[in-house]
Amino acid sequence: MTLIKSKLGFLVVILLILGLFFRFTNIDTKFYWYDEVFTSLRISGYTQTEVLHEISSVQLVGAQDLMKYQRSNPAKNFGDTVKGIAIEEPQLPPLYFLAVKYWGKLFGDSPLSTRSFSVWVSLLAFPALYWLCRELFPAPEVAWIAVGLLAVSPLHVLYAQEARPYSLWPVLILVSCASLLRAMRLQTKLSWSIYAVATILGFYTHLFSLLVALGHGIYVWGMQGYRLNRKVVNYVMAIGLSLVAFLPWMVILVINKKAAKEATLWANGDSNLLSLINNWSGNIGRVFWDFGLNSQATSINLIGLMAATLILLAIVSYAVYFLCCETKKQVWLFLLVLMAVTAVAVMLPDVILGGIRSTKPRYLFPTYLAMQISVAYLLATKISALGVPSWKRQMWKVLTVVLLTGSVLSNIVSSQAETWWTKELGRENPVIARRIDRAPKPLVVSDISEVTLGNILSMSHLLEPKVMWQLVLLDQEGRRQAQLLDPPAIPKIPSGFSDVFVYGRTQNFSAKLAKMHNSKIDVPKKQTIQMLWVGKLEKE
């Protein structure tokens, strides 16, 4: 019986259709957030410095005028995109951004078009995962179940809809892994060349691809009994070639390391071991189920969230244990190394030095992919096991259905949401924009800096053309520490506007503005100073 005619084949086809549907659902209506607007900024070819300089030269700027920095500029070429990343965000290799810029020239540069590129690229993960599983396991059932799990994984669906490199990176992780196993099996120049090319593309997509390559080295060295032989030499040559090809960007990263450090200051946020463990556990659960609940949920929902997380952790833990017990070393060692190297490299610094980078699931895709493959192997083996009571196979079939149903329901919930936990900054912007848009002729006053620029550009996608901005540019020091320093000057508000709103986080700025204009700031009760807010300036 062919796969398509089998029950498993039918299930996988349904899951692939659902996965495709969820990836495209409402991608044009979901909030275009802080990080995504910087993708559009790179596409435009402008730098943050240029934007701040141009905005500071005018007193008022229309909300739609800010869209100039969110669209392709014919005067800016691919070199300008690379230059902007190299100078301001060198921790982000340029491959994804160059690909999106080219895509924009063909299909437009709207958020819908930009996100569509990510969605289409994410679909390449399905054949890549199937290829990797076939290199690891003789049974095709493992590969098909793994593809099904990936298709409706809420974590992968959410990142597939983001205008960021986290749709392309999982594809290249899987391709590099599969091509390594193929190269070790065939031992041909072509197979090792394919691995080298996949690795180079991975390096130019995400810096943590270096950790994946390191894991591959540990695997190759371990499988050869820690002896120098032909396979080890071939791996070293392939990686050496990849590193040489990546050397230009490594030089850029070293030269502009200060910019990279400033761009990642957020990773130094306060944390403790308990909060880290809570986040790690929750993120593993989100690979399979994600209903948008967090620690601020009601008691009943919180109990359900904790129970679901514990169940999923138990399944993943048993799957890894079962993998190590039931497969050959060449299988379990590969997945264990893929799972562990990135996890240790990202988590350990947070535990020892403090930080929150490991709480962001986008940095742990190699770990999550290895976990999903392990779960797929567990389910496929238990479902098709011979010589065991029928009720046991039925139990595992029910568990598989429950797991997949939870994933599908998670996607149904998140697909209808305007914003989700992945959009970490400015989640209040859609509500704020609706309040501003209700005014007949509104003016929005805000400080602007390299820190706040992303949220202001994000608002430009939400506000109607009638909205005008009065932006106060902070000095050079203030740009780096906008939340800590007062703005250098309080602006005089021009007349002719029906309503004046103050946008931001800083109470200092709003208090001084209100005092200067003999007014008060009316802030909605539901808004707090811990989040972005908008206050209406009213005469006392």
Secondary structure, 3 states (H helix, E strand, C coil): CCCCCCHHHHHHHHHHHHHHHHHHCCCCCCCCCHHHHHHHHHHHCCCHHHHHHHHHCCCCEECCHHHHHHCCCCCCCHHHHHHHHHHHCCCCCCHHHHHHHHHHHHHCCCHHHHHHHHHHHHCCHHHHHHHHHHHHCCCHHHHHHHHHHHHCCHHHHHHHCCCCCCCHHHHHHHHHHHHHHHHHHHCCHHHHHHHHHHHHHHHCCCCCHHHHHHHHHHHHHHHCCCCCCHHHHHHHHHHHHHHHHHHHHHHHHHHCHHHHHHHCHHHHCCCCHHHHHHHHHHHHHHCCCCCCCCCCCCHHHHHHHHHHHHHHHHHHHHHHHHHHHHCCHHHHHHHHHHHHHHHHHHHHHHHHHCCCHHHCHHHCHHHHHHHHHHHHHHHHHHHCCCCCCHHHHHHHHHHHHHHHHHHHHHHHHHHCCCCCCCCCCCCCHHHHHHHHHCCCCEEEEEEECCCCHHHHHHHHCCCCCCCEEEEEECCHHHHHCCCCCCCCCCCCCCCCCCEEEEEECCHHHHHHHHHHCCEEEECCCCCCCCCCEEEEEEEC
